Amino acid sequence: MPISAVLALLYFFLLHEPPEATRLDELTSEETTEQAPPAETDATPPTSVMIDVKGAVQQEGLYELPAGSRINDAIEAAGGFLPEADSRSINLAVIVLDESSVYVPKQGEENLAPTAAAPVGSAEPGLINVNSATEDELTELPGIGPAKAAAIVAHRTDNGPFKSIEQLMDVTGIGEKSFEQLKELVRIR
């Protein structure tokens, strides 16, 4: 092959990129400049909940509260208790759930409506859920101090959620006597 042909080929390859390389570069630059935005998913947790507050409060109604709010927050949003409200019959520490209602009875009123923020159809409003309660919430139960509350949380972490309230007796420090005090005050769902 004559030297001029070699120089011509070398010149051609040095000055001209192969068409496939140019195409790949163009595709890559198009992909980076024209990327579709990431699809939104419905897996994001809700940032607010809607609560219906009724009964002996300043202003009954539907309130939007931040997720994780408590019954106390719902009552404050409704302007607080009326003077005739039976505030002792309500656990103000319960976390309210979306689409739930809070009913504040009047003093002396037979409490027929649920007073806790339980979802519609819940059979056990106002009870402490041992599968989701924090250590602080568990210490509100009679006979449950910080050590037993920590033991309950550790037990459900190590063994999964309680399948029955009777499984509380599997927790170190909770025997039949302690369970008798708790069984009417707790739930598993």
N, C-alpha and C positions, 0 to 999 in steps of 0.2 A: 504494500500500500504506500503510495507516495506520501511524502511528508506534508504536502499541501492538503491532502484529504484528511489526515490526522488532525491538522490544525483547524480545518473547517469543522470537523466533528466536535473537537474540543471547544471551539468558539460557540458552536450551536448549543452544546450542553451547559456551558457556563452562563450564557446570556438568556437562555430560554428554559423556564421550568417546564417539566412535563405537564401535560394537560390534566392528568389525574391529580397531581399534587395541588394545582391551582383550584380544582373543583373541591377537594377536601378542605382546603383552607377557606374557601368561600362558604361551604356548608357549615364549618365550625363557627365562622364569624356570624353567619345568619342565625345559628342556633343560640349563640350567646346574646345577640341583640334582640331576638324575637322569641324569647322563652315565654311560654304561657305562665300566668301566675299560678301558684300552687292552689290546688282545689281545697275549698273550705270543707271541713268535716263537722259533723254534728257531735263529735266526741268531746267537745269542750264542755267543761262543767258549767252549769248555769251560774250567773253572777248575781241573780236576784230571785226572790220567791214572792208569790202573791198570797196574802193571808187575809181571810175574812174575820174581822174582829167584831164580836157581838156582846150584848149584855150590858152590865153596869160599868160602861166606860163613857168618857166625855163625848166621843163622836164615833158611833158605829160605822163600819164601812170596810172597803177593800183597800188594802195597803200593800205597796211594793217595798220589800225590805231586802237588804243585802243577804246573799246566801250565808247560812251559818248564824243568822239572827236567833234570838231567844224569845220566848213568850214575853218576857219583860220588855224587850224592844218593840214588840207588836202593840203592847198596851200603852207604852209611851207614845208611839206613833198615833194612837187613837186619843191622845190627850190625857191619858192617865185614868185612874179609877174614879168612879163617882163615890161620894161619901158613904152610900149604902152598899157598896160592893163588898163581897166576902172574899177579900184578897188572900186570906189564909188557906182557902181551898184550892189554890192554884200553885203549881210548881213553876215558878218564874224562870227557872234555869233550863227548861226543856227547849231544845232547838226546834224551831218551827220548820215545817216541810211545805214545799210548794203545793198549792191548791188545798190547804188545810184551813180549819177555822179554830178560833179561840173564843170560848164563851166564858164570860165573867158573871157568875151568879150574884144575886143580891143576898145580903145577910138574911138567914132564915129560909131562903128559897131552897126547895128540894132540887138538888142538882141533877136534872135529867139529861142535860146536854153535856157533851164532852168538854172538859175544861182545858185540855191539852191540845197541842197542835198535832193532831193525828190525821193521817190521810183518810179520806172518805172510805168507809167500810172497815176501818180498823176496829177490832174487837176490844183492844186494851189501851185506851187513851190514858195519858198521864203517868204510865208506869215507866220505870227506867229500863232501857234496853241494855242488858248486860253484854250484848254482842257489839255495841257501838259506843257505849258510854265511856267518857274519859275517867281517869282516876279521880279527879275532883268531883265529877258527877256521882261516882260510885260511893264516895265518902258521905254523901247525903243520906245514904241508907243506914238504918239503925245497926249498930254493931260493926260497921265497916269503917275502919280507920285507914290511914295512908298505906300501911303494910298490906292489909287484906285487899285493898283496892288494887295495889300494884300486883298482888298475886293473881287476882282475877284477870287483869289485862295480860299478864305473862302467860297464864293458862290458855287463854283464847288465842294468843299469838303463837304459842307452841303447838297447840292441838286443834286449831281451827275454831270456828264459832260454836257456841253451845247449841246443842240440838234440843235440849229440854232444860227447864229451870232446875230440875233435880241434879243436873250435872254440876251445879255450883258446889255440891258436897264433895266433888273431886278436887276442889281447890284447897290447898294447904291452909288450915286455919278455919275452914268453914265446915262445921259438923251439923248434925241434925238439929240441935238447939238453935244455932245461928240461922239455918235454913228456914226453920219455922217462922222466924221474925221477918225473913226476906220474901218468902214465896208469894205473898199477896201484893208485893211492891215492885216486882220485876217482871220483865217479859224478854223473849228471845227474838222477836220480830218487830 
